[in-house]
């Protein structure tokens, strides 16, 4: 079968990439920690999810994603649900129910073909605007966290702006070394600092052996859960599915790109499976893909390794990891998020050169065969495409909402189309009248 042969091909790619660049793949696997850790830790502390179950289930999702898709596709928290659950201190049953609401709707959109249809009618400048806006949002969020007051006394010497500056300097110096294991180095430094912080503390404890005990919990589908799920839906469909699929094609053009239908079904399965066991609602995402690519990942091997590591931690240590994870330096995580945001925002550079909608088929004279070439784009069209992209980005940043940015970008796009239609109508009418004027 075709899908089985495709998995075999991706497996060969995973193995060969891991053998040729093991440090880069391991480093890339850790690239999305800046998004994962803060939300996962806060939700676990509030009792909104089970930390051990989340590690085991999300680790299994990582493993399956790496095998099936063969690219460093992330498994990350559903941010809108996480933010709402943290703000309202939602119970575990309500939080997982919100994830299942998104899963059911996304599954229906995927199997009916509606998701694929929506993707075909969304202009590339709007998709690029969503990606660009998501990247800038990550940078702003990380910068805001770094600007919070830090105490520079020795008691807080393990997490302050000095570490942030050192991490940023290393990031700048290794910009052209795309396979440099930056995230691995930052993770190991952060882990050492966290261990020291917990060891010298009288109120926290280092991880200890604590076997995972899975349990079944019925989700609570109340008004709060449904509201959180509906609020998450635009972010999941636009960023986690549509933008992630487009970004995979941009970053890894030599590998099969997961379709929006495949990503939609993947998101649905993950949350319909985990919601019965207290696992954190998760999705894929363009930001996480950009982060893992930025720090060296080029195949599914990176997230397979991450998945195995997370499953091992969840099964053997579980909730005892919480104190250590809370002590991980926030400054180092902030710099990693900034780097991920920059990588995601850079996809905007291909808007007017290299974007999928700018390629067309042509025929060579010698020899005669079809190939693709970039079509000519006028200065006016370039300006309009930039404006649509920036309008989408502006809506996302101004209102902190992907749906508003999407609507703003689509309105801007159709306004230009309407203006073109009006000009063509006027031109057609004037051409009809011209012969009469000369008779």
C-alpha positions as CSV (number, residue, x, y, z in Angstrom):
1,X,0.0,0.0,0.0
2,X,1.1,3.6,-0.7
3,X,1.0,4.8,2.9
4,X,3.1,1.8,4.0
5,X,5.8,2.5,1.4
6,X,5.7,6.1,2.3
7,X,6.4,5.3,6.0
8,X,9.3,3.0,4.9
9,X,10.8,5.9,2.9
10,X,10.4,8.3,5.8
11,X,12.0,5.7,8.2
12,X,15.0,5.5,5.9
13,X,15.2,9.3,6.0
14,X,14.9,9.4,9.8
15,X,17.7,6.9,10.3
16,X,20.1,8.4,7.8
17,X,19.5,11.9,9.1
18,X,20.1,10.8,12.7
19,X,23.3,9.0,11.8
20,X,24.7,11.9,9.9
21,X,23.8,14.7,12.4
22,X,22.9,13.1,15.8
23,X,23.6,16.3,17.9
24,X,21.6,18.5,15.6
25,X,18.6,16.2,15.7
26,X,18.8,15.9,19.5
27,X,19.1,19.7,19.8
28,X,16.2,20.3,17.4
29,X,14.0,18.0,19.5
30,X,14.4,20.4,22.5
31,X,13.6,23.5,20.4
32,X,10.0,23.8,21.5
33,X,10.5,23.6,25.2
34,X,10.0,27.3,25.6
35,X,6.4,26.8,24.7
36,X,5.8,23.5,26.3
37,X,7.3,23.8,29.8
38,X,5.7,27.1,31.1
39,X,2.1,26.0,30.1
40,X,2.5,22.4,31.1
41,X,4.0,23.2,34.5
42,X,1.3,25.9,35.4
43,X,-1.5,23.6,34.3
44,X,-0.1,20.7,36.4
45,X,0.4,22.9,39.5
46,X,-3.2,24.1,39.2
47,X,-4.5,20.6,39.0
48,X,-5.9,21.2,35.5
49,X,-3.9,18.2,34.0
50,X,-1.9,15.2,35.1
51,X,1.8,15.8,34.6
52,X,2.7,12.1,34.3
53,X,-0.1,11.3,31.9
54,X,0.7,14.3,29.8
55,X,4.3,13.3,29.5
56,X,3.5,9.7,28.6
57,X,0.7,10.6,26.1
58,X,2.4,13.5,24.5
59,X,5.6,11.4,24.2
60,X,3.7,8.7,22.4
61,X,2.2,11.3,20.1
62,X,5.7,12.6,19.3
63,X,6.8,9.1,18.5
64,X,3.8,8.3,16.3
65,X,4.1,11.7,14.5
66,X,7.8,11.2,13.8
67,X,7.1,7.8,12.3
68,X,4.0,8.7,10.2
69,X,5.0,12.2,9.0
70,X,8.8,12.0,9.1
71,X,9.3,15.7,9.8
72,X,10.0,17.5,13.2
73,X,6.3,18.3,13.6
74,X,5.7,19.4,17.2
75,X,3.2,18.3,19.8
76,X,2.4,21.4,21.9
77,X,-0.2,22.7,24.2
78,X,-3.5,24.2,22.9
79,X,-2.6,27.8,24.0
80,X,-6.1,29.3,24.1
81,X,-7.4,26.4,26.2
82,X,-4.3,26.5,28.4
83,X,-4.6,30.3,29.0
84,X,-8.3,30.0,29.8
85,X,-7.8,27.0,32.1
86,X,-5.0,28.8,34.0
87,X,-7.1,32.0,34.4
88,X,-10.2,30.2,35.6
89,X,-8.3,27.4,37.5
90,X,-10.4,24.9,35.6
91,X,-10.6,21.3,36.9
92,X,-8.9,18.5,35.1
93,X,-12.2,17.2,33.8
94,X,-13.2,20.5,32.3
95,X,-9.8,21.1,30.7
96,X,-9.7,17.8,28.9
97,X,-13.3,18.2,27.8
98,X,-12.4,21.5,26.1
99,X,-9.7,19.6,24.1
100,X,-12.2,17.0,23.1
101,X,-14.6,19.7,21.8
102,X,-11.9,21.0,19.5
103,X,-11.0,17.4,18.4
104,X,-14.6,16.5,17.5
105,X,-15.1,19.7,15.4
106,X,-11.7,19.3,13.7
107,X,-12.4,15.7,12.9
108,X,-15.8,16.6,11.3
109,X,-14.1,19.3,9.2
110,X,-11.4,16.9,8.1
111,X,-13.4,13.8,7.1
112,X,-16.0,15.9,5.3
113,X,-13.3,17.6,3.2
114,X,-14.3,21.1,4.5
115,X,-10.9,21.7,5.9
116,X,-9.3,21.0,2.6
117,X,-11.8,23.2,0.8
118,X,-11.1,26.1,3.3
119,X,-7.4,25.8,2.6
120,X,-7.9,26.1,-1.1
121,X,-9.8,29.4,-0.8
122,X,-7.4,31.0,1.6
123,X,-4.9,33.2,-0.3
124,X,-1.2,32.6,0.3
125,X,-0.6,36.2,1.7
126,X,-3.2,35.5,4.4
127,X,-1.5,32.2,5.3
128,X,1.9,34.0,5.4
129,X,0.4,36.7,7.5
130,X,-0.8,34.1,10.1
131,X,2.7,32.7,10.2
132,X,4.3,36.1,10.4
133,X,1.9,37.2,13.1
134,X,2.5,34.0,15.1
135,X,6.2,34.5,15.0
136,X,6.0,38.1,16.1
137,X,3.6,37.1,18.9
138,X,6.1,34.6,20.2
139,X,8.8,37.3,20.2
140,X,6.6,39.8,22.0
141,X,5.5,37.2,24.6
142,X,9.1,36.2,25.3
143,X,10.3,39.8,25.4
144,X,7.5,40.7,27.9
145,X,8.5,37.8,30.2
146,X,12.2,38.9,30.1
147,X,11.3,42.5,30.9
148,X,9.6,41.5,34.2
149,X,11.7,42.6,37.2
150,X,14.5,40.2,38.1
151,X,16.3,40.3,41.4
152,X,20.1,40.2,41.0
153,X,21.0,39.1,44.5
154,X,23.0,35.9,44.8
155,X,19.9,34.0,46.0
156,X,18.5,34.5,42.4
157,X,21.8,34.2,40.6
158,X,20.7,31.0,38.9
159,X,18.0,32.8,36.8
160,X,18.6,36.4,35.8
161,X,19.2,38.7,32.8
162,X,22.9,37.8,32.8
163,X,22.0,34.3,31.7
164,X,19.6,35.7,29.1
165,X,22.3,37.9,27.7
166,X,24.8,35.0,27.5
167,X,22.2,32.8,25.8
168,X,21.3,35.6,23.3
169,X,25.0,36.2,22.6
170,X,25.5,32.5,21.8
171,X,22.4,32.6,19.6
172,X,23.8,35.5,17.6
173,X,27.2,34.0,17.2
174,X,25.8,30.7,15.8
175,X,23.3,32.2,13.4
176,X,24.9,30.7,10.3
177,X,25.6,27.4,12.0
178,X,22.2,25.9,11.4
179,X,23.1,22.5,12.8
180,X,24.9,23.8,15.9
181,X,23.3,22.1,18.9
182,X,22.2,25.3,20.5
183,X,19.0,24.0,22.2
184,X,20.8,21.0,23.6
185,X,23.5,23.2,25.2
186,X,20.9,25.6,26.6
187,X,18.9,22.7,27.9
188,X,21.8,21.1,29.7
189,X,22.9,24.4,31.2
190,X,19.3,25.1,32.3
191,X,19.0,21.6,33.8
192,X,22.2,22.0,35.8
193,X,21.0,25.4,37.1
194,X,17.6,23.9,38.0
195,X,19.2,20.9,39.9
196,X,21.4,23.3,41.8
197,X,18.4,25.6,42.6
198,X,16.3,22.6,43.9
199,X,19.3,21.1,45.8
200,X,19.9,24.3,47.8
201,X,16.2,24.9,48.5
202,X,14.6,23.8,51.7
203,X,11.1,23.7,50.2
204,X,11.6,21.7,46.9
205,X,12.7,18.2,46.2
206,X,14.7,16.5,43.4
207,X,12.8,13.9,41.2
208,X,12.6,10.4,42.6
209,X,11.3,7.1,41.4
210,X,7.5,7.2,41.1
211,X,5.8,4.8,38.7
212,X,3.0,6.1,36.6
213,X,-0.5,5.0,37.6
214,X,-2.9,5.7,34.8
215,X,-6.5,6.3,35.6
216,X,-9.7,7.0,33.6
217,X,-11.6,10.2,34.2
218,X,-14.8,11.2,32.4
219,X,-14.5,14.7,30.8
220,X,-17.0,17.3,32.0
221,X,-18.7,18.9,29.0
222,X,-20.1,22.0,30.6
223,X,-20.5,25.5,29.2
224,X,-17.0,26.5,30.3
225,X,-15.4,23.6,28.5
226,X,-17.4,24.2,25.3
227,X,-16.5,28.0,25.5
228,X,-12.8,27.2,25.9
229,X,-12.9,24.7,23.0
230,X,-14.7,27.2,20.6
231,X,-12.1,29.9,21.5
232,X,-9.3,27.5,20.6
233,X,-10.8,26.4,17.3
234,X,-9.5,29.3,15.1
235,X,-6.0,28.9,16.5
236,X,-6.0,25.2,15.9
237,X,-7.3,25.3,12.3
238,X,-5.3,28.3,11.2
239,X,-2.0,27.9,12.9
240,X,-1.8,24.3,14.0
241,X,-3.1,22.8,10.8
242,X,-3.2,25.2,7.8
243,X,-0.1,27.3,8.6
244,X,1.9,24.2,9.8
245,X,1.2,22.4,6.6
246,X,2.3,25.4,4.5
247,X,5.4,25.9,6.7
248,X,6.4,22.2,6.3
249,X,6.4,22.7,2.5
250,X,8.5,25.8,2.8
251,X,11.1,24.4,5.2
252,X,11.3,20.8,4.0
253,X,10.4,20.8,0.3
254,X,12.2,17.5,-0.4
255,X,9.9,15.6,2.0
256,X,6.2,14.7,1.7
257,X,4.2,17.6,3.1
258,X,1.4,16.5,5.5
259,X,-1.9,17.6,4.1
260,X,-4.3,19.7,6.2
261,X,-6.7,16.7,6.3
262,X,-3.9,14.5,7.7
263,X,-3.0,17.1,10.3
264,X,-6.6,17.6,11.3
265,X,-7.2,13.9,11.8
266,X,-3.9,13.7,13.8
267,X,-5.0,16.5,16.1
268,X,-8.4,14.9,16.6
269,X,-7.0,11.5,17.4
270,X,-4.5,12.8,19.9
271,X,-7.2,14.7,22.0
272,X,-10.0,12.1,21.7
273,X,-7.5,9.5,23.1
274,X,-5.9,11.6,25.8
275,X,-9.1,13.3,27.1
276,X,-10.1,10.2,29.1
277,X,-6.9,10.0,31.1
278,X,-6.2,13.6,32.2
279,X,-3.7,14.4,29.4
280,X,-3.1,18.1,28.4
281,X,-5.0,19.2,25.2
282,X,-2.4,19.3,22.4
283,X,-2.1,20.2,18.8
284,X,0.7,20.7,16.2
285,X,1.8,24.2,15.3
286,X,3.8,26.3,12.9
287,X,5.8,27.9,15.8
288,X,7.0,24.6,17.2
289,X,8.0,23.4,13.7
290,X,9.9,26.5,13.1
291,X,11.6,26.2,16.5
292,X,12.7,22.6,16.1
293,X,13.9,23.3,12.5
294,X,15.8,26.4,13.8
295,X,17.7,24.4,16.3
296,X,18.7,21.6,14.0
297,X,15.9,19.1,13.4
298,X,15.5,17.9,9.8
299,X,13.6,14.6,10.2
300,X,11.1,12.8,12.4
301,X,14.0,11.2,14.3
302,X,14.3,14.3,16.5
303,X,10.7,14.1,17.9
304,X,10.9,10.3,18.1
305,X,13.8,10.7,20.5
306,X,11.9,13.5,22.4
307,X,8.9,11.2,22.6
308,X,10.8,8.3,24.1
309,X,12.5,10.7,26.6
310,X,9.1,12.1,27.7
311,X,7.5,8.7,28.0
312,X,10.5,7.5,30.1
313,X,10.2,10.5,32.4
314,X,6.5,10.2,32.8
315,X,6.5,6.4,33.5
316,X,9.4,6.5,36.0
317,X,9.2,9.9,37.7
318,X,5.8,11.5,37.0
319,X,4.7,14.3,39.3
320,X,8.0,14.2,41.2
321,X,9.5,16.2,38.3
322,X,7.4,19.3,39.1
323,X,9.8,21.0,41.4
324,X,12.7,20.5,39.0
325,X,10.7,21.8,36.0
326,X,9.5,24.8,37.9
327,X,13.2,25.7,38.7
328,X,14.3,25.6,35.0
329,X,15.5,29.2,34.3
330,X,12.8,31.2,32.7
331,X,15.4,33.5,31.0
332,X,16.8,30.7,29.0
333,X,13.4,29.5,27.9
334,X,12.6,33.1,26.9
335,X,15.6,33.3,24.5
336,X,14.7,30.0,22.9
337,X,11.1,31.3,22.3
338,X,12.6,34.5,20.7
339,X,14.7,32.3,18.3
340,X,11.7,30.2,17.4
341,X,9.6,33.4,16.7
342,X,12.3,34.8,14.5
343,X,12.5,31.5,12.5
344,X,8.7,31.5,12.0
345,X,8.5,35.2,11.0
346,X,11.2,34.7,8.4
347,X,8.8,32.7,6.2
348,X,7.3,36.1,5.2
349,X,10.3,36.7,3.0
350,X,9.1,34.3,0.4
351,X,5.8,36.0,-0.1
352,X,6.7,37.6,-3.4
353,X,9.3,35.1,-4.5
354,X,9.0,31.4,-4.0
355,X,5.5,31.3,-2.6
356,X,3.4,28.4,-3.9
357,X,0.9,30.5,-5.8
358,X,3.6,32.2,-7.9
359,X,4.8,29.1,-9.7
360,X,3.5,28.1,-13.1
361,X,4.2,25.3,-15.6
362,X,6.3,26.0,-18.7
363,X,7.7,24.0,-21.6
364,X,11.4,24.0,-22.6
365,X,12.3,24.1,-26.3
366,X,15.4,21.9,-25.9
367,X,14.4,19.2,-24.8
368,X,10.7,19.5,-24.6
369,X,9.5,18.8,-21.0
370,X,7.4,20.5,-18.4
371,X,9.0,22.4,-15.5
372,X,8.0,25.0,-13.0
373,X,9.1,28.7,-13.2
374,X,8.3,31.8,-11.2
375,X,5.8,34.0,-12.9
376,X,6.4,37.7,-13.1
377,X,4.9,39.8,-10.4
378,X,4.2,43.5,-10.9
379,X,5.2,46.1,-8.4
380,X,1.5,46.8,-7.8
381,X,0.8,43.1,-7.1
382,X,3.8,42.9,-4.8
383,X,2.5,45.9,-2.8
384,X,-1.0,44.4,-2.5
385,X,0.4,41.0,-1.4
386,X,2.5,42.7,1.3
387,X,-0.5,44.8,2.5
388,X,-2.7,41.7,2.8
389,X,0.0,39.9,4.8
390,X,0.6,42.8,7.1
391,X,-3.1,43.4,7.6
392,X,-3.4,39.8,8.7
393,X,-0.4,40.2,11.0
394,X,-1.7,43.5,12.4
395,X,-5.0,42.0,13.4
396,X,-3.3,39.1,15.2
397,X,-1.0,41.4,17.1
398,X,-3.5,44.1,17.9
399,X,-6.3,41.9,19.1
400,X,-4.2,38.8,20.2
401,X,-6.6,36.7,18.1
402,X,-5.8,34.7,15.0
403,X,-9.5,34.7,13.9
404,X,-9.6,38.5,13.8
405,X,-6.3,38.7,11.9
406,X,-7.7,36.1,9.4
407,X,-10.9,38.1,8.8
408,X,-8.9,41.3,8.4
409,X,-6.6,39.8,5.9
410,X,-9.4,38.2,3.9
411,X,-11.4,41.5,3.8
412,X,-8.3,43.3,2.6
413,X,-7.7,40.6,-0.1
414,X,-11.3,40.8,-1.4
415,X,-11.2,44.6,-1.4
416,X,-8.3,44.4,-3.8
417,X,-10.2,41.8,-5.9
418,X,-13.3,44.0,-6.0
419,X,-11.2,47.0,-7.1
420,X,-9.7,44.9,-9.9
421,X,-13.2,43.8,-11.0
422,X,-14.4,47.4,-11.0
423,X,-11.4,48.5,-13.1
424,X,-12.0,45.7,-15.6
425,X,-15.7,46.6,-15.9
426,X,-14.8,50.2,-16.6
427,X,-12.1,49.2,-19.1
428,X,-14.6,46.9,-20.9
429,X,-17.2,49.6,-21.2
430,X,-14.7,52.2,-22.5
431,X,-13.5,49.8,-25.1
432,X,-17.1,49.2,-26.3
433,X,-17.7,52.9,-26.6
434,X,-14.5,53.8,-28.5
435,X,-15.6,52.8,-32.0
436,X,-18.7,54.8,-31.6
437,X,-16.7,58.0,-30.8
438,X,-14.8,57.6,-34.1
439,X,-17.7,57.1,-36.5
